[in-house]
Amino acid sequence: PARTHVGRSSSEGPTNSKSSCEGLTSSTASRETVPSTVGTSRPARTHVGARSEEPTNSKSSSEGQTSSHPATFEALRRKRALLRKKLRHERQQQQPLDVSHWTTHQGTGSTRPTERKYPENFRGQMYPTGAAANHPAAPALREWAVKGCPVNTGAQWTKDQIVAALERGPHMSALEPEAMQAFRDEVVEKVKLGQARIITWDDIKDNPPKELKLSPISQIPHKSRKFRTILDLSFTLKNGDQTIAPAVNSTTEPTAPEEALGQMGSALPRLIVAMARCPDDATIYFTKFDIQDGFWRMINELGKEYNFAFVMPTRDD
């Protein structure tokens, strides 16, 4: 493509092998402050988009930097998974056998929502207020809403690695005309909401942000809309058997609090037990709360958003 867009997204942490991008909007800013999608065989004009406030344009070395990361994402993931399982079993053993999982609601509650008050330096779109302010995760969420989520994706990429990922571009599924248009519409919406930014490769190629890393995006058919955008942080850029750039996930150090995933894997068994203990003639209500674009409501530490940049699919016109 003669025109190439670089886009990037911010996430709650680059720990998912495939990170879902529910829309590529980003904060409105000058093109110099937005890393996004990059990819083109002849990048005459390239746009980069990203989710961030004011990214730093620190000069990245074109000399090779090999990562000597002490622990890979996969190794840390396995270690934390074993720890969670151990803690979960310990808590289950301590739980009384006669515990009740049910509450009878009479519809007479008096608690009402309170006015939301945000600090002046609040930059994200998720800040616990009201009853949510009493949740155990509230202090961490408030800190991240101001300072951004901590990010450590290992060694910085060299300029050669960045250019190779740029030329590789997005997944072939994102290059279909219908998928490309859906993605562009999504990006426009995300920019309006302040959840993403777009900049051109030409604006940063001489002095790339030091945290810049590019992962391919793909467009997956979706039941409730035409496509779901996926940012593949598990993608390893290779030339034959030679690794050119490692997957972002493979060099990432998990930084989320252990409590955030402490209940993962045990919710369904508890639901089954609760239903089994419910009286046969009882009516059971299930409620689901879906936060629209929840992934995009979190921000990264300033400048760290470039770790999750992507190349926007473009066409000659």
C-alpha positions in Angstrom: 0.0 0.0 0.0 1.2 3.5 -0.8 -0.5 4.7 2.4 0.1 2.9 5.6 -1.5 3.5 8.9 0.1 2.6 12.2 -2.2 2.0 15.1 -1.9 1.0 18.6 -4.1 0.1 21.5 -3.8 0.2 25.2 -4.9 -2.6 27.2 -5.3 -3.7 30.8 -2.0 -5.5 30.3 -0.5 -7.3 27.4 -1.0 -10.7 29.0 -3.6 -12.2 26.7 -2.3 -14.2 23.8 -4.8 -12.5 21.7 -6.1 -9.2 22.9 -9.6 -8.1 21.6 -9.9 -4.6 20.3 -13.5 -3.6 20.6 -13.1 -0.6 18.4 -10.1 1.4 17.5 -10.8 4.8 18.8 -8.2 6.8 20.6 -7.6 10.1 22.2 -7.6 13.0 19.8 -4.1 14.3 19.4 -1.5 15.3 16.9 -0.3 12.5 14.7 3.1 12.6 16.3 1.6 11.4 19.5 -0.3 8.4 18.2 1.3 5.0 17.4 -1.2 2.6 15.8 -1.0 0.3 12.9 2.0 0.1 10.7 2.5 -2.0 7.7 3.3 -1.6 4.1 5.7 -2.7 1.5 6.2 0.8 0.3 5.2 3.2 3.1 5.0 6.5 1.2 2.5 7.6 3.8 1.9 5.7 7.0 -0.4 6.4 9.9 0.1 5.1 13.3 -2.6 4.9 15.9 -2.5 4.2 19.6 -4.3 4.5 22.9 -2.3 7.0 25.0 -2.0 10.5 26.2 1.2 12.1 25.1 3.6 9.3 24.0 7.3 10.0 24.2 9.3 10.1 21.0 12.5 8.8 22.5 15.0 7.8 19.9 15.4 4.0 19.5 18.6 2.4 18.6 18.8 0.6 15.3 21.6 -1.6 16.7 20.5 -5.0 17.8 19.2 -5.4 21.3 18.7 -9.0 22.4 16.4 -9.7 25.2 17.8 -11.4 28.3 14.4 -11.3 30.0 14.8 -13.6 33.1 11.3 -15.0 32.9 9.1 -15.3 29.9 5.4 -14.6 29.9 4.5 -18.3 29.5 6.8 -19.3 32.4 5.3 -16.7 34.7 1.8 -17.6 33.6 2.3 -21.2 34.5 3.8 -20.3 37.9 0.9 -17.9 38.7 -1.7 -20.4 37.6 -0.3 -23.0 40.0 -0.3 -20.5 42.8 -3.9 -19.5 42.1 -5.0 -23.1 42.1 -3.2 -23.8 45.5 -4.8 -20.7 47.1 -8.2 -21.6 45.7 -8.1 -25.1 47.2 -7.0 -23.7 50.5 -9.9 -21.3 50.6 -12.3 -24.0 49.6 -11.1 -26.2 52.5 -11.7 -23.3 54.9 -15.2 -22.6 53.7 -18.0 -23.8 56.0 -20.1 -26.7 54.5 -23.4 -25.0 55.3 -22.6 -21.7 53.5 -25.5 -20.3 51.5 -24.9 -19.0 48.0 -28.4 -17.4 47.8 -29.9 -14.1 48.8 -33.7 -13.4 48.7 -34.3 -9.9 47.4 -37.4 -8.1 48.6 -37.1 -5.0 46.3 -36.9 -2.7 49.3 -33.2 -1.6 49.1 -32.5 2.0 50.0 -29.0 2.3 48.5 -28.9 4.8 45.6 -26.1 5.8 43.3 -24.0 8.7 44.5 -22.6 11.6 42.5 -19.4 10.6 40.6 -16.4 12.7 41.4 -13.1 12.3 39.5 -9.7 13.7 40.4 -8.3 16.5 38.1 -5.5 14.2 36.9 -7.8 11.4 35.9 -6.9 10.3 32.4 -8.7 7.0 31.8 -12.4 6.1 31.5 -12.7 3.8 34.4 -12.7 5.1 38.0 -14.5 3.3 40.8 -17.1 5.5 42.6 -20.0 4.9 44.8 -20.3 1.3 46.1 -17.6 0.2 43.7 -15.1 2.4 45.7 -15.4 -0.2 48.5 -14.3 -3.1 46.2 -10.9 -4.6 47.1 -9.6 -3.7 43.6 -10.6 0.0 44.0 -7.3 1.4 45.2 -5.4 -0.3 42.3 -8.0 0.9 39.8 -7.8 4.5 41.1 -4.0 4.5 40.9 -4.1 3.1 37.3 -6.7 5.6 36.3 -4.2 8.4 37.1 -0.8 6.9 36.5 -1.7 4.2 34.0 -1.4 0.4 34.1 2.2 -0.8 34.7 3.8 -2.3 31.6 7.0 -4.4 31.1 7.3 -6.1 27.7 11.0 -6.7 27.9 13.7 -5.4 25.7 13.0 -2.6 23.2 12.8 -3.4 19.6 15.5 -2.3 17.1 14.5 -0.1 14.2 15.1 -3.1 11.9 12.6 -5.1 13.8 10.1 -2.3 13.7 10.5 -1.8 10.0 10.1 -5.6 9.4 6.9 -5.7 11.3 5.7 -2.5 9.5 6.3 -4.1 6.1 4.6 -7.3 7.2 1.5 -5.4 8.2 -1.9 -6.8 9.4 -3.3 -10.3 9.0 -4.7 -11.1 5.6 -8.2 -11.2 7.1 -8.0 -7.5 7.7 -7.2 -6.8 4.1 -10.6 -7.8 2.7 -12.4 -4.6 1.5 -15.4 -5.2 3.8 -13.2 -5.9 6.8 -11.0 -3.0 6.0 -13.9 -0.5 5.9 -15.3 -1.9 9.2 -12.0 -1.4 10.8 -11.6 2.1 9.5 -15.1 3.0 10.9 -14.1 1.5 14.2 -10.9 3.5 14.4 -12.8 6.7 13.6 -15.2 6.0 16.5 -12.4 5.2 18.9 -10.6 8.4 18.1 -13.8 10.4 18.8 -14.0 8.7 22.2 -10.4 9.4 23.0 -9.5 5.7 23.2 -7.0 5.6 20.3 -4.7 7.9 18.3 -3.4 7.8 14.7 0.0 9.0 13.5 1.9 8.6 10.3 5.1 6.5 10.1 6.7 9.3 8.2 6.3 11.5 11.3 8.2 9.1 13.6 10.5 6.9 11.3 13.6 9.1 12.0 13.1 9.0 15.7 10.7 6.1 16.7 9.4 5.9 20.2 11.6 3.7 22.3 8.8 1.5 23.4 7.4 0.9 19.8 6.4 -2.7 19.0 4.0 -3.7 16.3 1.6 -6.7 16.5 -0.7 -7.7 13.6 -4.5 -7.1 13.8 -7.0 -9.4 12.3 -10.8 -9.2 11.6 -12.9 -12.1 12.8 -16.6 -12.5 11.7 -18.8 -11.8 14.7 -22.4 -12.8 15.5 -23.6 -9.5 16.7 -21.7 -7.3 14.3 -19.7 -7.8 11.1 -16.3 -8.2 12.6 -14.4 -8.3 15.8 -10.9 -6.8 15.8 -8.1 -8.9 17.4 -4.7 -7.6 18.3 -2.5 -10.7 18.2 0.1 -10.1 20.9 1.2 -13.8 20.6 2.4 -13.3 17.0 6.1 -14.0 16.4 7.6 -12.4 13.3 9.8 -14.9 11.5 11.7 -15.4 8.2 11.7 -19.1 7.8 13.0 -20.6 11.0 14.7 -17.3 12.0 12.9 -15.1 14.5 13.0 -11.5 13.5 10.9 -10.0 16.3 9.5 -11.9 19.3 5.9 -11.9 20.3 5.0 -9.2 22.7 3.5 -11.7 25.1 6.6 -13.9 25.1 8.7 -11.2 26.7 6.0 -9.6 28.9 6.2 -9.7 32.7 2.7 -10.1 34.2 2.1 -7.2 36.6 -1.6 -7.5 37.4 -2.3 -8.2 41.1 -2.8 -11.9 41.8 -6.2 -11.2 43.3 -7.5 -10.1 39.9 -7.4 -13.7 38.7 -7.8 -15.5 42.0 -11.4 -16.7 41.1 -10.6 -17.6 37.6 -11.7 -21.2 36.8 -13.9 -21.6 40.0 -17.0 -19.5 39.1 -18.7 -22.1 37.1 -18.3 -24.9 39.7 -19.7 -22.6 42.3 -22.7 -21.8 40.2 -23.4 -25.5 39.7 -23.1 -26.2 43.4 -25.4 -23.2 44.2 -28.0 -24.4 41.7 -27.9 -27.9 43.1 -28.6 -26.6 46.6 -31.4 -24.4 45.5 -35.0 -25.6 46.3 -36.7 -27.3 43.3 -39.5 -24.8 43.1 -37.3 -21.7 43.4 -36.9 -19.2 40.5 -33.3 -18.4 39.7 -32.2 -15.1 38.1 -28.9 -14.7 36.4 -27.6 -11.2 35.6 -24.8 -10.3 33.2 -23.1 -6.8 33.1 -21.3 -6.0 30.0 -19.0 -2.9 30.0 -18.8 -1.6 26.5 -15.2 -1.3 25.3 -14.0 -2.2 28.8 -10.6 -3.0 27.3 -10.2 0.5 25.9 -11.2 2.2 29.2 -7.9 1.4 30.8 -4.7 3.4 30.1 -1.1 2.5 30.1 1.7 4.3 31.8 2.7 7.3 29.7 4.8 6.2 26.7 4.1 2.5 27.3 1.1 2.4 25.0 3.6 2.0 22.0 4.1 -1.6 23.1 0.7 -2.4 21.7 0.9 -0.6 18.3 -0.5 -2.1 15.1 -0.5 -1.5 11.4 -3.8 -0.3 10.0 -4.8 -1.9 6.8 -4.8 0.6 3.9 -5.4 0.7 0.2 -3.9 2.8 -2.6 -6.8 5.2 -2.7 
